[in-house]
Amino acid sequence: MTAEVRSGKWRRALAVVLCGLVTLPALARPLGYDDARHLLNRTGFAANTPEINEFAQLTREAAVARLLRWTDQAPVVPAPEWTQAPYELPLRPALMSDVERQEYQRRLISQGRDLKAWWMAEMLITPSPLTEKMVLFWHNHFTSSLRKVRMPLLMYRQHMTLRRHALGNFRELLQAMARDPAMLIYLDGAASRKGQPNENFARELMELFTLGEGRYGEQDVKEAARAFTGWSIDRDSGEFLFRPLLHDDGVKTVLGVSGLHEGAAVLGILLERPETAEFIVAKLWREFVSTEPDMREVRRIASVFRTSSYDIRAALRELLTADAFYAPRNRGNLVKSPVDLVVGTLRQFRMAVADPLPYVLTVGRLGQDLFAPPNVKGWPGGDSWINATTLLSRRQFLENVFRGSEPEPAMRVVAMTGNRPNDLQFDDAAWFRQFDGKAVDDWQRVVFATRPVAAVAGRDAAALRMAVQDPAYQLK
Amino acid sequence: MNRREFLAATGAASVSVLWSAQAARAATTGYGNVLVLVELQGGNDGLNTVIPFADPAYYALRPQLAIAREQVLALDAATGLHPALQPLLALWQAGELAIVQGVGYPDANLSHFRSIEIWDTASRSNEYLQDGWLARSFKASPAPREYAADGVVVGGGAMGPFAGGARAVAITNTEQFLRQARLAQPAAATTGGGALAHILKVEREVAQAAAGLSVGHAFSTVFPAGAFGNSVRTAAQVIAAQPGVAAVKIGLGSFDTHRGQLVTHARLLQELAGGLVALKAALMELQRWDSALVMTYSEFGRRAAQNSSGGTDHGTAAAHFAMGGRVRGGLYGQPPELNRLDRNGNLAYAVDFRDLYSTVLGVWWGVSAEQALGGRFQPVGFVRA
């Protein structure tokens, strides 16, 4: 294939877009292949040809409506059995013998691994990738980490709460997360009491969960911290428990509003502020559109979000039908997250995965350890996914996947768990068959969001191996 | 003649001799002097690190958290170190450990993320800058082109002070880095910004760093086990390579001890001290101890009073360490004034963190500090010429 043919292809694609703009309003005409691919890849994991073709027939509105309708499904992979067992109070290391302590630690580690592997399995086979994307988005917003919370059961329950509200109502999600036991441990709320409030949750609530930095004062943090005293955890059930004796029931003034606030009232005050909707929409923009939010659009969508009483679907509908979402400058301009890269690659190339655990370790090595974001601000994402170390690890993963050998950590996992190694099989002949009768480089339109840096020629496994090593493959 | 004129007049030839350890020892300033930054991630509790043990207010504010007077490693009649820092005493006695007390900045921000951004970019509290302070400095006064990189971040994570313009790479492990680097493609330069340009920039930096780094040096120093010990070992390997780098950043954490601080903090300080002592030994082996400056930093110190969870909340000023063969040991700055806390219960700062940066840029490297720091800051006198 010559460079001329390739540039011809991109020019044709551009010409189609331009014609469309002239002939029909964007909302009324069908999406077409490239817009459909863009929509599905940003909201899911590497869509395949039949899905793209199906969406290509729909108008923007219809496609987005369909996408949002698809997101109701409960997880298809059964959760680990221990998630249904009753809560056990965490044991005190001081009261245990060495053997008991080791046994207890081993159990926590193995449950944590189960949990990560379960979510990875769900992402690999879910019929509703947008659900997973949004659960991951909220996990990265209302962060908690296994490393501090320690009890996998509480992280599982938090995950299920995120899942329940992922495309529901942000007001309910916020109220639920403020009472979430894993969150109460992660940000020290459970230990905060009248007279000596712990400021950790109150500060991150304003800075990271609602208003954004600089939109509140130190005094607001202190007063809000008082309002959340007494929000605690029931020792028997591991559920939220309000302890009136530990609650500071005095008058507090938060953002100029005075009253005998309890935590719920503070959340209400924060939701009243337009900054909260703008902060969330700007974050959605960075997730789905580009790293540089268009603040005028953000304010428009935020006002829809607020007037819908924080319906998350309403915000997503505006975002995913906005012209900016489809603008040429916003194609291929986001770095794939480790989950995008790993899950997307395995799904795109229909690789059967016998054991999801090696891929849990892979995304961890690439900087996205599930259930364990680096700190309360979550994974910074964007360009920062890629540095010298992670770029090389990404390359290594892609090389291994297409070599037909299992990813590097698999051997370690086998040693640790006795699980059998992954038998990754890529059937290149079958994969290329979906492009029968198309131009020789048509498959590259599925693989790349933007033109590759180095020309890729041919239509076989070798060409594919080369394609995934191209820097453009790191983009979505 | 200032340094820049000197460089301009003598050309690259004089720069190239600066790499050799011999010449680096002879030179008093320049990039032959390596900088090792140690980030104490999460906000280190300065008051339980460098302890004002003669001040009754310290014990009053921290009934459960204060380090008992008899356990404090006294440096003078009023100031001492946390017992876990015992390995650092030898450095102190050798006059190679400077302790700068009360490092902070005006209108302190108590957010982890905003405050480390302020430290990383050397901005004012209300000013938002894109590039790291070292990136800005390297832009104005480039390190020799032959260097493997301007800087290396060991242990992954944020590029921090190198973010933006610097030629900097992040490395977790040198052997693994070199093994994988063969997968990097020396890509053509692209114009414009965006995600693709970022990836291509990283690729070029990987290729150059891989060409410049090696794992040739076999240290007889025993590095402590654990992540921080590994980072110290990798940092030493990076410094051993010729021509090397101007700056290395390593990190340790999390110091965000909102609860159960006593145990966590002691463990972290022990790791810190063990790692720093190993770093000195490795730099001595390389004959680089006299041309190395090791400096700690952190987004903030912690609240003077303990909280109800056996921890401390976010605070402001804190003490920091500088060490090296040409460091003039002793106490700098001001001891914490526990009777003069602000309305949030936080300490006033005595030394602006940009004074430390100005010491690095102006005194250690001999480049213009004013330009990179956006103002004139007073160097702290802990570097011997």
Boltz contact constraints between the chains, C-beta under 6 A:
constraints:
  - contact:
      token1: [A, 188]
      token2: [B, 258]
      max_distance: 6.0
  - contact:
      token1: [A, 188]
      token2: [B, 259]
      max_distance: 6.0
  - contact:
      token1: [A, 188]
      token2: [B, 309]
      max_distance: 6.0
  - contact:
      token1: [A, 191]
      token2: [B, 259]
      max_distance: 6.0
  - contact:
      token1: [A, 191]
      token2: [B, 309]
      max_distance: 6.0
  - contact:
      token1: [A, 193]
      token2: [B, 308]
      max_distance: 6.0
  - contact:
      token1: [A, 196]
      token2: [B, 307]
      max_distance: 6.0
  - contact:
      token1: [A, 196]
      token2: [B, 308]
      max_distance: 6.0
  - contact:
      token1: [A, 198]
      token2: [B, 307]
      max_distance: 6.0
  - contact:
      token1: [A, 198]
      token2: [B, 309]
      max_distance: 6.0
  - contact:
      token1: [A, 199]
      token2: [B, 313]
      max_distance: 6.0
  - contact:
      token1: [A, 200]
      token2: [B, 258]
      max_distance: 6.0
  - contact:
      token1: [A, 207]
      token2: [B, 111]
      max_distance: 6.0
  - contact:
      token1: [A, 213]
      token2: [B, 111]
      max_distance: 6.0
  - contact:
      token1: [A, 213]
      token2: [B, 114]
      max_distance: 6.0
  - contact:
      token1: [A, 218]
      token2: [B, 344]
      max_distance: 6.0
  - contact:
      token1: [A, 333]
      token2: [B, 194]
      max_distance: 6.0
  - contact:
      token1: [A, 333]
      token2: [B, 195]
      max_distance: 6.0
  - contact:
      token1: [A, 335]
      token2: [B, 195]
      max_distance: 6.0
  - contact:
      token1: [A, 377]
      token2: [B, 113]
      max_distance: 6.0
  - contact:
      token1: [A, 383]
      token2: [B, 195]
      max_distance: 6.0
  - contact:
      token1: [A, 383]
      token2: [B, 198]
      max_distance: 6.0
  - contact:
      token1: [A, 386]
      token2: [B, 199]
      max_distance: 6.0
  - contact:
      token1: [A, 386]
      token2: [B, 202]
      max_distance: 6.0
  - contact:
      token1: [A, 387]
      token2: [B, 170]
      max_distance: 6.0
  - contact:
      token1: [A, 388]
      token2: [B, 169]
      max_distance: 6.0
  - contact:
      token1: [A, 388]
      token2: [B, 170]
      max_distance: 6.0
  - contact:
      token1: [A, 388]
      token2: [B, 202]
      max_distance: 6.0
  - contact:
      token1: [A, 388]
      token2: [B, 206]
      max_distance: 6.0
  - contact:
      token1: [A, 389]
      token2: [B, 156]
      max_distance: 6.0
  - contact:
      token1: [A, 389]
      token2: [B, 170]
      max_distance: 6.0
  - contact:
      token1: [A, 389]
      token2: [B, 172]
      max_distance: 6.0
  - contact:
      token1: [A, 391]
      token2: [B, 202]
      max_distance: 6.0
  - contact:
      token1: [A, 392]
      token2: [B, 180]
      max_distance: 6.0
  - contact:
      token1: [A, 395]
      token2: [B, 183]
      max_distance: 6.0
  - contact:
      token1: [A, 396]
      token2: [B, 180]
      max_distance: 6.0
  - contact:
      token1: [A, 453]
      token2: [B, 187]
      max_distance: 6.0
  - contact:
      token1: [A, 471]
      token2: [B, 199]
      max_distance: 6.0
  - contact:
      token1: [A, 474]
      token2: [B, 199]
      max_distance: 6.0
  - contact:
      token1: [A, 475]
      token2: [B, 195]
      max_distance: 6.0
